Amino acid sequence: MDSKGRLFLVRHGQTPANIDHVWHGHTDTPLTELGEEQRIKLGGYFHNYLSDVHVIYSSPLQRARLTAESIAVPGGHQIKTDARLMEFGAGDYEGKSFDELRNKLDFIQRVREDEHHRAPGGESRYEVTQRFVTAVEEFRENHPGENIVVVAHGLAIAFALSHWIDKDPSKWVNYQMNNTSVTEICLVDVEIKLLNRTDHL
């Protein structure tokens, strides 16, 4: 039987942007055929990660919401969406290739070096971290002793892990989240129980 008060962070399934290496932070991109297969496998296996799910929160972006649905359906759960769980929004740079962002616009390096750097019309790494962390900590307060699943995005999860675990915002680069990966974190003991697990694939 699962101990109560567990927290799981899940990244969404594969999208065309993942294949094409373009930035789709706030862009509501669909899942690919493989992404659909990944989420179905995740849903069928998730009870092996957590047999007693109490509540599921998701980013409202369809790639996360559809992935969350695969976890929710077997247990008949409703999904609660929260915009604070969305991915790092790059404003005017949405849809641009990582190659252009890295080499022509120097956006990637500047984001690495400065947590307050933002693209025109976008948000900063610091802002993403604060909204995501605030949301998840609020979920825990609202569901004491319950097992919570949060389905979100790779960078947002990495930023939060560096905040909670390392107390150092620069450490986000150490956390690479694969599509539909499952991470369990204990905020009481401040430790990672599972990291980037894809046993279901």
Contact map, one row per residue, 1 for C-alpha under 8 A:
111000000000000000000000000000000000000000000000001100000000000000000000000000000000000000000000000000000000000000000000000000000000000000000000000000000000000000000000000000000000000000000000000000000
111100000000000000000000000000000000000000000000011100000000000000000000000000000000000000000000000000000000000000000000000000000000000000000000000000000000000000000000000000000000000000000000000000000
111111000000000000000000000000000000000000000000000000000000000000000000000000000000000000000000000000000000000000000000000000000000000000000000000000000000000000000000000000000000000000000000000000000
011111000000000000000000000000000000000000000000000000000000000000000000000000000000000000000000000000000000000000000000000000000000000000000000111000000000000000000000000000000000000000000000000000000
001111100000000000000000000000000000000000000000000000000000000000000000000000000000000000000000000000000000000000000000000000000000000000010001111100000000000000000000000000000000000000000000000000000
001111110000000000000000000000000000000000000000000000000000000000000000000000000000000000000000000000000000000000000000000000000000000000000000111100000000000000000000000000000000000111000000000000000
000011111000000000000000000000000000000000000000000000000000000000000000000000000000000000000000000000000000000000000000000000000000000000000000001111000000000000000000000000000000000111000000000000000
000001111100000000000000000000000000000000000000000000000000000000000000000000000000000000000000000000000000000000000000000000000000000000000000000111000000000000000000000000000000011110000000000000000
000000111110000000000000000000000000000000000000000000000000000000000000000000000000000000000000000000000000000000000000000000000000000000000000000011110000100000000000000000000000011110000000000000000
000000011111000000000000000000000000000000000000000000000000000000000000000000000000000000000000000000000000000000000000000000000000000000000000000011111000000000000000000000000001111000000000000000000
000000001111100000000000000000000000000000000000000000000000000100000000000000000000000000000000000000000000000000000000000000000000000000000000000000111100100000000000000000001111110000000000000000000
000000000111110000000000000000000000001000000000000000000000001100110000000000000000000000000000000000000000000000000000000000000000000000000000000000111000000000000000000000000011100000000000000000000
000000000011111000000000000000100111011000000000000000000000001100100000000000000000000000000000000000000000000000000000000000000000000000000000000000000000000000000000000000000011000000000000000000000
000000000001111101100000000000110111010000000000000000000000001000000000000000000000000000000000000000000000000000000000000000000000000000000000000000000000000000000000000000000011000000000000000000000
000000000000111111100000000011110010000000000000000000000000001000000000000000000000000000000000000000000000000000000000000000000000000000000000000000000000000000000000000000000000000000000000000000000
000000000000011111110000000011110000000000000000000000000000000000000000000000000000000000000000000000000000000000000000000000000000000000000000000000000000000000000000000000000000000000000000000000000
000000000000001111111111000010000000000000000000000000000000000000000000000000000000000000000000000000000000000000000000000000000000000000000000000000000000000000000000000000000000000000000000000000000
000000000000011111111100000000000000000000000000000000000000000000000000000000000000000000000000000000000000000000000000000000000000000000000000000000000000000000000000000000000000000000000000000000000
000000000000011111111000000000000000000000000000000000000000000000000000000000000000000000000000000000000000000000000000000000000000000000000000000000000000000000000000000000000000000000000000000000000
000000000000000111111100000000000000000000000000000000000000000000000000000000000000000000000000100000000000000000000000000000000000000000000000000000000000000000000000000000000000000000000000000000000
000000000000000011111110000000000000000000000000000000000000000000000000000000000000000000000000110000000000000000000000000000000000000000000000000000000000000000000000000000000000000000000000000000000
000000000000000011011111000000000000000000000000000000000000000000000000000000000000000000000111110000000000000000000000000000000000000000000000000000000000000000000000000000000000000000000000000000000
000000000000000010001111100000000000000000000000000000000000000000000000000000000000000001001111110000000000000000000000000000000000000000000000000000000000000000000000000000000000000000000000000000000
000000000000000010000111111110000000000000000000000000000000000000000000000000000000000010000110000000000000000000000000000000000000000000000000000000000000000000000000000000000000000000000000000000000
000000000000000000000011111000000000000000000000000000000000000000000000000000000000011111000100000000000000000000000000000000000000000000000000000000000000000000000000000000000000000000000000000000000
000000000000000000000001111100000000000000000000000000000000100000000000000000000000011111000100000000000000000000000000000000000000000000000000000000000000000000000000000000000000000000000000000000000
000000000000000000000001111110000000000000000000000000000000100000000000000000000000000000000110000000000000000000000000000000000000000000000000000000000000000000000000000000000000000000000000000000000
000000000000000000000001011111000000000000000000000000000000111000000000000000000000000000000000000000000000000000000000000000000000000000000000000000000000000000000000000000000000000000000000000000000
000000000000001110000001001111100000000000000000000000000000111000000000000000000000000000000000000000000000000000000000000000000000000000000000000000000000000000000000000000000000000000000000000000000
000000000000001100000000000111110000000000000000000000000000011000000000000000000000000000000000000000000000000000000000000000000000000000000000000000000000000000000000000000000000000000000000000000000
000000000000111100000000000011111111000000000000000000000000011000000000000000000000000000000000000000000000000000000000000000000000000000000000000000000000000000000000000000000000000000000000000000000
000000000000011100000000000001111111000000000000000000000000000000000000000000000000000000000000000000000000000000000000000000000000000000000000000000000000000000000000000000000000000000000000000000000
000000000000000000000000000000111111100000000000000000000000000000000000000000000000000000000000000000000000000000000000000000000000000000000000000000000000000000000000000000000000000000000000000000000
000000000000110000000000000000111111110000000000000000000000000000000000000000000000000000000000000000000000000000000000000000000000000000000000000000000000000000000000000000000000000000000000000000000
000000000000111000000000000000111111111000000000000000000000000000000000000000000000000000000000000000000000000000000000000000000000000000000000000000000000000000000000000000000010000000000000000000000
000000000000110000000000000000111111111100000000000000000000000000000000000000000000000000000000000000000000000000000000000000000000000000000000000000000000000000000000000000000000000000000000000000000
000000000000000000000000000000001111111110000000000000000000000000000000000000000000000000000000000000000000000000000000000000000000000000000000000000000000000000000000000000000000000000000000000000000
000000000000110000000000000000000111111111000000000000000000000000000000000000000000000000000000000000000000000000000000000000000000000000000000000000000000000000000000000000000011000000000000000000001
000000000001100000000000000000000011111111100000000000000000000001100100000000000000000000000000000000000000000000000000000000000000000000000000000000000000000000000000000000000001000000000000000000000
000000000000000000000000000000000001111111110000000000000000000000100100000000000000000000000000000000000000000000000000000000000000000000000000000000000000000000000000000000000000000000000000000000000
000000000000000000000000000000000000111111111000000000000000000000000000000000000000000000000000000000000000000000000000000000000000000000000000000000000000000000000000000000000000000000000000000000011
000000000000000000000000000000000000011111111100000000000000000000000110000000000000000000000000000000000000000000000000000000000000000000000000000000000000000000000000000000000001000000000000000000011
000000000000000000000000000000000000001111111100000000000000000000000111110000000000000000000000000000000000000000000000000000000000000000000000000000000000000000000000000000000000000000000000000000000
000000000000000000000000000000000000000111111110000000000000000000000110010000000000000000000000000000000000000000000000000000000000000000000000000000000000000000000000000000000000000000000000000000000
000000000000000000000000000000000000000011111111100000000000000000000000000000000000000000000000000000000000000000000000000000000000000000000000000000000000000000000000000000000000000000000000000000010
000000000000000000000000000000000000000001111111111000000000000000000010000000000000000000000000000000000000000000000000000000000000000000000000000000000000000000000000000000000000000000000000000000010
000000000000000000000000000000000000000000011111111100000000000000000000000000000000000000000000000000000000000000000000000000000000000000000000000000000000000000000000000000000000000000000000000000000
000000000000000000000000000000000000000000001111111000000000000000000000000000000000000000000000000000000000000000000000000000000000000000000000000000000000000000000000000000000000000000000000000000000
000000000000000000000000000000000000000000001111111000000000000000000000000000000000000000000000000000000000000000000000000000000000000000000000000000000000000000000000000000000000000000000000000000000
010000000000000000000000000000000000000000000111111110000000000000000000000000000000000000000000000000000000000000000000000000000000000000000000000000000000000000000000000000000000000000000000000000000
110000000000000000000000000000000000000000000111111110000000000000000000000000000000000000000000000000000000000000000000000000000000000000000000000000000000000000000000000000000000000000000000000000000
110000000000000000000000000000000000000000000010011111000000000000000000000000000000000000000000000000000000000000000000000000000000000000000000001000000000000000000000000000000000000000000000000000000
000000000000000000000000000000000000000000000000011111110000000000000000001000000000000000000000000000000000000000000000000000000000000000000000011110000000000000000000000000000000000000000000000000000
000000000000000000000000000000000000000000000000000111110000000000000000000010000000000000000000000000000000000000000000000000000000000000000000011100000000000000000000000000000000000000000000000000000
000000000000000000000000000000000000000000000000000011111000000000000000000011100000000000000000000000000000000000000000000000000000000000000000011110000000000000000000000000000000000000000000000000000
000000000000000000000000000000000000000000000000000011111100000000010001000011110000000000000000000000000000000000000000000000000000000000000000000111100000000000000000000000000000000000000000000000000
000000000000000000000000000000000000000000000000000000111110000000010000000000111100000000000000000000000000000000000000000000000000000000000000000111100000000000000000000000000000000000000000000000000
000000000000000000000000000000000000000000000000000000011111000110010000000000111100100000000000000000000000000000000000000000000000000000000000000001110000000000000000000000000000000000000000000000000
000000000000000000000000000000000000000000000000000000001111110110000000000000001111110000000000000000000000000000000000000000000000000000000000000000110000000000000000000000000000000000000000000000000
000000000000000000000000000000000000000000000000000000000111110110000000000000001110110000000000000000000000000000000000000000000000000000000000000000000000000000000000000000000000000000000000000000000
000000000000000000000000011110000000000000000000000000000011111110000000000000000000010000000000000000000000000000000000000000000000000000000000000000000000000000000000000000000000000000000000000000000
000000000000000000000000000111100000000000000000000000000011111111000000000000000000000000000000000000000000000000000000000000000000000000000000000000000000000000000000000000000000000000000000000000000
000000000001111000000000000111100000000000000000000000000000111111100000000000000000000000000000000000000000000000000000000000000000000000000000000000000000000000000000000000000000000000000000000000000
000000000011100000000000000000000000000000000000000000000111111111110000000000000000000000000000000000000000000000000000000000000000000000000000000000111000000000000000000000000000000000000000000000000
000000000000000000000000000000000000000000000000000000000111111111111000000000101000000000000000000000000000000000000000000000000000000000000000000000100000000000000000000000000000000000000000000000000
000000000000000000000000000000000000001000000000000000000000011111111100000000000000000000000000000000000000000000000000000000000000000000000000000000000000000000000000000000000000000000000000000000000
000000000001100000000000000000000000001100000000000000000000001111111110000000000000000000000000000000000000000000000000000000000000000000000000000000100000000000000000000000000001000000000000000000000
000000000001000000000000000000000000000000000000000000011100000111111111000000100000000000000000000000000000000000000000000000000000000000000000000000100000000000000000000000000000000000000000000000000
000000000000000000000000000000000000000000000000000000000000000011111111100000100000000000000000000000000000000000000000000000000000000000000000000000000000000000000000000000000000000000000000000000000
000000000000000000000000000000000000001101110000000000000000000001111111110000000000000000000000000000000000000000000000000000000000000000000000000000000000000000000000000000000000000000000000000000000
000000000000000000000000000000000000000001110100000000000000000000111111111000000000000000000000000000000000000000000000000000000000000000000000000000000000000000000000000000000000000000000000000000000
000000000000000000000000000000000000000000100000000000010000000000011111111111100000000000000000000000000000000000000000000000000000000000000000000000000000000000000000000000000000000000000000000000000
000000000000000000000000000000000000000000100000000000000000000000001111111110000000000000000000000000000000000000000000000000000000000000000000000000000000000000000000000000000000000000000000000000000
000000000000000000000000000000000000000000110000000000000000000000000111111110000000000000000000000000000000000000000000000000000000000000000000000000000000000000000000000000000000000000000000000000000
000000000000000000000000000000000000000000000000000010000000000000000011111110000000000000000000000000000000000000000000000000000000000000000000000000000000000000000000000000000000000000000000000000000
000000000000000000000000000000000000000000000000000000000000000000000001111111000000000000000000000000000000000000000000000000000000000000000000000000000000000000000000000000000000000000000000000000000
000000000000000000000000000000000000000000000000000001110000000000000001111111100000000000000000000000000000000000000000000000000000000000000000000000000000000000000000000000000000000000000000000000000
000000000000000000000000000000000000000000000000000000110000000000000001000111110000000000000000000000000000000000000000000000000000000000000000000000000000000000000000000000000000000000000000000000000
000000000000000000000000000000000000000000000000000000111100000010011001000011111000000000000000000000000000000000000000000000000000000000000000000000000000000000000000000000000000000000000000000000000
000000000000000000000000000000000000000000000000000000011100000000000000000001111100000000000000000000000000000000000000000000000000000000000000000000000000000000000000000000000000000000000000000000000
000000000000000000000000000000000000000000000000000000001111000010000000000000111110000000000000000000000000000000000000000000000000000000000000000000000000000000000000000000000000000000000000000000000
000000000000000000000000000000000000000000000000000000001111000000000000000000011111110000000000000000000000000000000000000000000000001000000000000000000000000000000000000000000000000000000000000000000
000000000000000000000000000000000000000000000000000000000011000000000000000000001111110000000000000000000000000000000000000000000000000000000000000000000000000000000000000000000000000000000000000000000
000000000000000000000000000000000000000000000000000000000010000000000000000000000111110000000000000000000000000000000000000000010011001000000000000000000000000000000000000000000000000000000000000000000
000000000000000000000000000000000000000000000000000000000111000000000000000000000111111000000000000000000000000000000000000000000011001000000000000000011001000000000000000000000000000000000000000000000
000000000000000000000000110000000000000000000000000000000011100000000000000000000111111100000000000000000000000000000000000000000001000000000000000000011001000000000000000000000000000000000000000000000
000000000000000000000000110000000000000000000000000000000000000000000000000000000000111110000000000000000000000000000000000000010000000000000000000000011111000000000000000000000000000000000000000000000
000000000000000000000000110000000000000000000000000000000000000000000000000000000000011111000000000000000000000000000000001110010000000000000000000000000011000000000000000000000000000000000000000000000
000000000000000000000001110000000000000000000000000000000000000000000000000000000000001111100100000000000000000000000000011000000000000000000000000000000000000000000000000000000000000000000000000000000
000000000000000000000010110000000000000000000000000000000000000000000000000000000000000111111100000000000000000000000111111000000000000000000000000000000000000000000000000000000000000000000000000000000
000000000000000000000000000000000000000000000000000000000000000000000000000000000000000011111100000000000000000000000011111000000000000000000000000000000000000000000000000000000000000000000000000000000
000000000000000000000000000000000000000000000000000000000000000000000000000000000000000001111100000000000000000000000011110000000000000000000000000000000000000000000000000000000000000000000000000000000
000000000000000000000010000000000000000000000000000000000000000000000000000000000000000001111111000010000000000000000011010000000000000000000000000000000000000000000000000000000000000000000000000000000
000000000000000000000111111000000000000000000000000000000000000000000000000000000000000011111111000000000000000000000000000000000000000000000000000000000000000000000000000000000000000000000000000000000
000000000000000000000111001000000000000000000000000000000000000000000000000000000000000000001111100000000000000000000000000000000000000000000000000000000000000000000000000000000000000000000000000000000
000000000000000000000110000000000000000000000000000000000000000000000000000000000000000000001111110110000000000000000000000000000000000000000000000000000000000000000000000000000000000000000000000000000
000000000000000000011110000000000000000000000000000000000000000000000000000000000000000000000011111110000000000000000000000000000000000000000000000000000000000000000000000000000000000000000000000000000
000000000000000000001110000000000000000000000000000000000000000000000000000000000000000000000001111111000001000000000000000000000000000000000000000000000000000000000000000000000000000000000000000000000
000000000000000000000000000000000000000000000000000000000000000000000000000000000000000000000000111111110000000000000000000000000000000000000000000000000000000000000000000000000000000000000000000000000
000000000000000000000000000000000000000000000000000000000000000000000000000000000000000000000001111111111000000000000000000000000000000000000000000000000000000000000000000000000000000000000000000000000
000000000000000000000000000000000000000000000000000000000000000000000000000000000000000000001001111111111111000000000000000000000000000000000000000000000000000000000000000000000000000000000000000000000
000000000000000000000000000000000000000000000000000000000000000000000000000000000000000000000000011111111111100000000000000000000000000000000000000000000000000000000000000000000000000000000000000000000
000000000000000000000000000000000000000000000000000000000000000000000000000000000000000000000000001111111100000000000000000000000000000000000000000000000000000000000000000000000000000000000000000000000
000000000000000000000000000000000000000000000000000000000000000000000000000000000000000000000000001111111100000000000000000000000000000000000000000000000000000000000000000000000000000000000000000000000
000000000000000000000000000000000000000000000000000000000000000000000000000000000000000000000000000111111110000000000000000000000000000000000000000000000000000000000000000000000000000000000000000000000
000000000000000000000000000000000000000000000000000000000000000000000000000000000000000000000000000011111111110000000000000000000000000000000000000000000000000000000000000000000000000000000000000000000
000000000000000000000000000000000000000000000000000000000000000000000000000000000000000000000000000011001111111000000010000000000000000000000000000000000000000000000000000000000000000000000000000000000
000000000000000000000000000000000000000000000000000000000000000000000000000000000000000000000000010011000111111100000000000000000000000000000000000000000000000000000000000000000000000000000000000000000
000000000000000000000000000000000000000000000000000000000000000000000000000000000000000000000000000001000111111110000000000000000000000000000000000000000000000000000000000000000000000000000000000000000
000000000000000000000000000000000000000000000000000000000000000000000000000000000000000000000000000000000111111111001000000000000000000000000000000000000000000000000000000000000000000000000000000000000
000000000000000000000000000000000000000000000000000000000000000000000000000000000000000000000000000000000011111111111100000110000000000000000000000000000000000000000000000000000000000000000000000000000
000000000000000000000000000000000000000000000000000000000000000000000000000000000000000000000000000000000001111111100000000000000000000000000000000000000000000000000000010000000000000000000000000000000
000000000000000000000000000000000000000000000000000000000000000000000000000000000000000000000000000000000000111111100000000000000000000000000000000000000000000000000000010000000000000000000000000000000
000000000000000000000000000000000000000000000000000000000000000000000000000000000000000000000000000000000000011111111000000000000000000000000000000000000000000000000000000000000000000000000000000000000
000000000000000000000000000000000000000000000000000000000000000000000000000000000000000000000000000000000000001111111000000111000000000000000000000000000000000000000000110000000000000000000000000000000
000000000000000000000000000000000000000000000000000000000000000000000000000000000000000000000000000000000000001001111100000111100000000000000000000000000000000000000000000000000000000000000000000000000
000000000000000000000000000000000000000000000000000000000000000000000000000000000000000000000000000000000000011001111110001110000000000000000000000000000000000000000000000000000000000000000000000000000
000000000000000000000000000000000000000000000000000000000000000000000000000000000000000001000000000000000000001000011111111110000000000000000000000000000000000000000000000000000000000000000000000000000
000000000000000000000000000000000000000000000000000000000000000000000000000000000000000001111000000000000010000000001111111100000000000000000000000000000000000000000000000000000000000000000000000000000
000000000000000000000000000000000000000000000000000000000000000000000000000000000000000001111000000000000000000000000111110000000000000000000000000000000000000000000000000000000000000000000000000000000
000000000000000000000000000000000000000000000000000000000000000000000000000000000000000001110000000000000000000000000111111000000000000000000000000000000000000000000000000000000000000000000000000000000
000000000000000000000000000000000000000000000000000000000000000000000000000000000000000011111000000000000000000000000111111100000000000000000000000000000000000000000000000000000000000000000000000000000
000000000000000000000000000000000000000000000000000000000000000000000000000000000000000111100000000000000000000000001110111110110000000000000000000000000000000000000000000000000000000000000000000000000
000000000000000000000000000000000000000000000000000000000000000000000000000000000000000100000000000000000000001000111110011111110000000000000000000000000000000000000000000000000000000000000000000000000
000000000000000000000000000000000000000000000000000000000000000000000000000000000000000100000000000000000000001000111100001111111000000000000000000000000000001000000000000000000000000000000000000000000
000000000000000000000000000000000000000000000000000000000000000000000000000000000000000000000000000000000000000000110000000111111100000000000000000000000000000000000000100000000000000000000000000000000
000000000000000000000000000000000000000000000000000000000000000000000000000000000000000000000000000000000000000000010000001111111110000000000000000000000000000000000000000000000000000000000000000000000
000000000000000000000000000000000000000000000000000000000000000000000000000000000001001100000000000000000000000000000000001111111111000000000000000000000001001000000000000000000000000000000000000000000
000000000000000000000000000000000000000000000000000000000000000000000000000000000000000000000000000000000000000000000000000011111111100000000000000000000001001100100000000000000000000000000000000000000
000000000000000000000000000000000000000000000000000000000000000000000000000000000000000000000000000000000000000000000000000001111111110000000000000000000000000000000000000000000000000000000000000000000
000000000000000000000000000000000000000000000000000000000000000000000000000000000001100000000000000000000000000000000000000000111111111000000000000000000000000000000000000000000000000000000000000000000
000000000000000000000000000000000000000000000000000000000000000000000000000000000001110000000000000000000000000000000000000000011111111100000000000000000001000100000000000000000000000000000000000000000
000000000000000000000000000000000000000000000000000000000000000000000000000000000000000000000000000000000000000000000000000000001111111110000000000000000000000100000000000000000000000000000000000000000
000000000000000000000000000000000000000000000000000000000000000000000000000000000000000000000000000000000000000000000000000000000111111111000000000000000000000000000000000000000000000000000000000000000
000000000000000000000000000000000000000000000000000000000000000000000000000000000101100000000000000000000000000000000000000000000011111111100000000000000000000000000000000000000000000000000000000000000
000000000000000000000000000000000000000000000000000000000000000000000000000000000000000000000000000000000000000000000000000000000001111111110000000001000000000000000000000000000000000000000000000000000
000000000000000000000000000000000000000000000000000000000000000000000000000000000000000000000000000000000000000000000000000000000000111111111000000000000000000000000000000000000000000000000000000000000
000000000000000000000000000000000000000000000000000000000000000000000000000000000000000000000000000000000000000000000000000000000000011111111100000000000000000000000000000000000000000000000000000000000
000000000000000000000000000000000000000000000000000000000000000000000000000000000000000000000000000000000000000000000000000000000000001111111110000100000000000000000000000000000000000000000000000000000
000010000000000000000000000000000000000000000000000000000000000000000000000000000000000000000000000000000000000000000000000000000000000111111111010100000000000000000000000000000000000000000000000000000
000000000000000000000000000000000000000000000000000000000000000000000000000000000000000000000000000000000000000000000000000000000000000011111111000000000000000000000000000000000000000000000000000000000
000000000000000000000000000000000000000000000000000000000000000000000000000000000000000000000000000000000000000000000000000000000000000001111111000000000000000000000000000000000000000000000000000000000
000000000000000000000000000000000000000000000000000000000000000000000000000000000000000000000000000000000000000000000000000000000000000000111111110100000000000000000000000000000000000000000000000000000
000010000000000000000000000000000000000000000000000000000000000000000000000000000000000000000000000000000000000000000000000000000000000000011111110000000000000000000000000000000000000000000000000000000
000111000000000000000000000000000000000000000000000000000000000000000000000000000000000000000000000000000000000000000000000000000000000000000011111000000000000000000000000000000000000000000000000000000
000111000000000000000000000000000000000000000000000011100000000000000000000000000000000000000000000000000000000000000000000000000000000000010011111100000000000000000000000000000000000000000000000000000
000111100000000000000000000000000000000000000000000111100000000000000000000000000000000000000000000000000000000000000000000000000000000000000000111110000000000000000000000000000000000000000000000000000
000011110000000000000000000000000000000000000000000011111000000000000000000000000000000000000000000000000000000000000000000000000000000000110010011111000000000000000000000000000000000000000000000000000
000000111100000000000000000000000000000000000000000010111000000000000000000000000000000000000000000000000000000000000000000000000000000000000000001111100000000000000000000000000000000000000000000000000
000000111100000000000000000000000000000000000000000000011100000000000000000000000000000000000000000000000000000000000000000000000000000100000000000111110000000000000000000000000000000000000000000000000
000000001111000000000000000000000000000000000000000000011110000110110000000000000000000000000000000000000000000000000000000000000000000000000000000011111000000000000000000000000000000000000000000000000
000000001111000000000000000000000000000000000000000000000110000100000000000000000000111000000000000000000000000000000000000000000000000000000000000001111101100000000000000000000000000000000000000000000
000000000111000000000000000000000000000000000000000000000000000100000000000000000000111000000000000000000000000000000000000000000000000000000000000000111111100000000000000000000000000000000000000000000
000000000010000000000000000000000000000000000000000000000000000000000000000000000000001000000000000000000000000000000000000000000000000000000000000000011111110000000000000000011100000000000000000000000
000000000000000000000000000000000000000000000000000000000000000000000000000000000000001100000000000000000000000000000000000000000000000000000000000000001111111000000000000100001000000000000000000000000
000000000000000000000000000000000000000000000000000000000000000000000000000000000000111100000000000000000000000000000000000000011001000000000000000000011111111100000000000000000000000000000000000000000
000000001010000000000000000000000000000000000000000000000000000000000000000000000000000000000000000000000000000000000000000000000000000000000000000000011111111110000000000000001000000000000000000000000
000000000000000000000000000000000000000000000000000000000000000000000000000000000000000000000000000000000000000000000000000000000000000000000000000000000111111111000000000111111000000000000000000000000
000000000000000000000000000000000000000000000000000000000000000000000000000000000000000000000000000000000000000000000000000010011000000000000000000000000011111111100000101100000000000000000000000000000
000000000000000000000000000000000000000000000000000000000000000000000000000000000000000000000000000000000000000000000000000000001001100000000000000000000001111111110000000100000000000000000000000000000
000000000000000000000000000000000000000000000000000000000000000000000000000000000000000000000000000000000000000000000000000000000000000000000000000000000000111111111100000100100000000000000000000000000
000000000000000000000000000000000000000000000000000000000000000000000000000000000000000000000000000000000000000000000000000000000000000000000000000000000000011111111111111100000000000000000000000000000
000000000000000000000000000000000000000000000000000000000000000000000000000000000000000000000000000000000000000000000000000000001000000000000000000000000000001111111111100000000000000000000000000000000
000000000000000000000000000000000000000000000000000000000000000000000000000000000000000000000000000000000000000000000000000000000000000000000000000000000000000111111110000000000000000000100100000000000
000000000000000000000000000000000000000000000000000000000000000000000000000000000000000000000000000000000000000000000000000000000000000000000000000000000000000011111110000000000000000000000111000000000
000000000000000000000000000000000000000000000000000000000000000000000000000000000000000000000000000000000000000000000000000000000000000000000000000000000000000011111111101000000000000000000000000000000
000000000000000000000000000000000000000000000000000000000000000000000000000000000000000000000000000000000000000000000000000000000000000000000000000000000000000001111111100000000000000000000000000000000
000000000000000000000000000000000000000000000000000000000000000000000000000000000000000000000000000000000000000000000000000000000000000000000000000000000000000001100111111000000000000000000000000000000
000000000000000000000000000000000000000000000000000000000000000000000000000000000000000000000000000000000000000000100000000001000000000000000000000000000000001001100111111100000000000000000000000000000
000000000000000000000000000000000000000000000000000000000000000000000000000000000000000000000000000000000000000110100000000000000000000000000000000000000000000001000001111110000000000000000000000000000
000000000000000000000000000000000000000000000000000000000000000000000000000000000000000000000000000000000000000000000000000000000000000000000000000000000000001001000101111111100000000000000000000000000
000000000000000000000000000000000000000000000000000000000000000000000000000000000000000000000000000000000000000000000000000000000000000000000000000000000010011111000000111111100000000000000000000000000
000000000000000000000000000000000000000000000000000000000000000000000000000000000000000000000000000000000000000000000000000000000000000000000000000000000000010000000000011111110000000000000000000000000
000000000000000000000000000000000000000000000000000000000000000000000000000000000000000000000000000000000000000000000000000000000000000000000000000000000000010000000000001111110000000000000000000000000
000000000000000000000000000000000000000000000000000000000000000000000000000000000000000000000000000000000000000000000000000000000000000000000000000000000000010010000000001111111000000000000000000000000
000000000000000000000000000000000000000000000000000000000000000000000000000000000000000000000000000000000000000000000000000000000000000000000000000000000100010000000000000011111100000000000000000100000
000000000010000000000000000000000000000000000000000000000000000000000000000000000000000000000000000000000000000000000000000000000000000000000000000000000110110000000000000000111110100000000000000100000
000000000010000000000000000000000000000000000000000000000000000000000000000000000000000000000000000000000000000000000000000000000000000000000000000000000100000000000000000000011111100000000000000101000
000000000011110000000000000000000010010000000000000000000000000000000000000000000000000000000000000000000000000000000000000000000000000000000000000000000000000000000000000000001111100000000000000000000
000000000111110000000000000000000000011001000000000000000000000000100000000000000000000000000000000000000000000000000000000000000000000000000000000000000000000000000000000000000111110000000000000001000
000000000111000000000000000000000000000000000000000000000000000000000000000000000000000000000000000000000000000000000000000000000000000000000000000000000000000000000000000000001111111000000000000111000
000000011110000000000000000000000000000000000000000000000000000000000000000000000000000000000000000000000000000000000000000000000000000000000000000000000000000000000000000000000001111100000000011111000
000000011100000000000000000000000000000000000000000000000000000000000000000000000000000000000000000000000000000000000000000000000000000000000000000000000000000000000000000000000000111110000001111110000
000001111000000000000000000000000000000000000000000000000000000000000000000000000000000000000000000000000000000000000000000000000000000000000000000000000000000000000000000000000000011111000001111000000
000001111000000000000000000000000000000000000000000000000000000000000000000000000000000000000000000000000000000000000000000000000000000000000000000000000000000000000000000000000000001111100111110000000
000001100000000000000000000000000000000000000000000000000000000000000000000000000000000000000000000000000000000000000000000000000000000000000000000000000000000000000000000000000000000111111111100000000
000000000000000000000000000000000000000000000000000000000000000000000000000000000000000000000000000000000000000000000000000000000000000000000000000000000000000000010000000000000000000011111110000000000
000000000000000000000000000000000000000000000000000000000000000000000000000000000000000000000000000000000000000000000000000000000000000000000000000000000000000000000000000000000000000001111100000000000
000000000000000000000000000000000000000000000000000000000000000000000000000000000000000000000000000000000000000000000000000000000000000000000000000000000000000000000000000000000000000001111110000000000
000000000000000000000000000000000000000000000000000000000000000000000000000000000000000000000000000000000000000000000000000000000000000000000000000000000000000000011000000000000000000011111111000000000
000000000000000000000000000000000000000000000000000000000000000000000000000000000000000000000000000000000000000000000000000000000000000000000000000000000000000000001000000000000000000011101111100000000
000000000000000000000000000000000000000000000000000000000000000000000000000000000000000000000000000000000000000000000000000000000000000000000000000000000000000000001000000000000000001111000111111000000
000000000000000000000000000000000000000000000000000000000000000000000000000000000000000000000000000000000000000000000000000000000000000000000000000000000000000000000000000000000000001111000011111000000
000000000000000000000000000000000000000000000000000000000000000000000000000000000000000000000000000000000000000000000000000000000000000000000000000000000000000000000000000000000000011110000001111110000
000000000000000000000000000000000000000000000000000000000000000000000000000000000000000000000000000000000000000000000000000000000000000000000000000000000000000000000000000000000000011100000001111110000
000000000000000000000000000000000000000000000000000000000000000000000000000000000000000000000000000000000000000000000000000000000000000000000000000000000000000000000000000000011100111000000000011111000
000000000000000000000000000000000000000000000000000000000000000000000000000000000000000000000000000000000000000000000000000000000000000000000000000000000000000000000000000000000000111000000000011111100
000000000000000000000000000000000000000000000000000000000000000000000000000000000000000000000000000000000000000000000000000000000000000000000000000000000000000000000000000000000101110000000000000111111
000000000000000000000000000000000000000000000000000000000000000000000000000000000000000000000000000000000000000000000000000000000000000000000000000000000000000000000000000000000000000000000000000011111
000000000000000000000000000000000000000011001100000000000000000000000000000000000000000000000000000000000000000000000000000000000000000000000000000000000000000000000000000000000000000000000000000001111
000000000000000000000000000000000000010011000000000000000000000000000000000000000000000000000000000000000000000000000000000000000000000000000000000000000000000000000000000000000000000000000000000001111
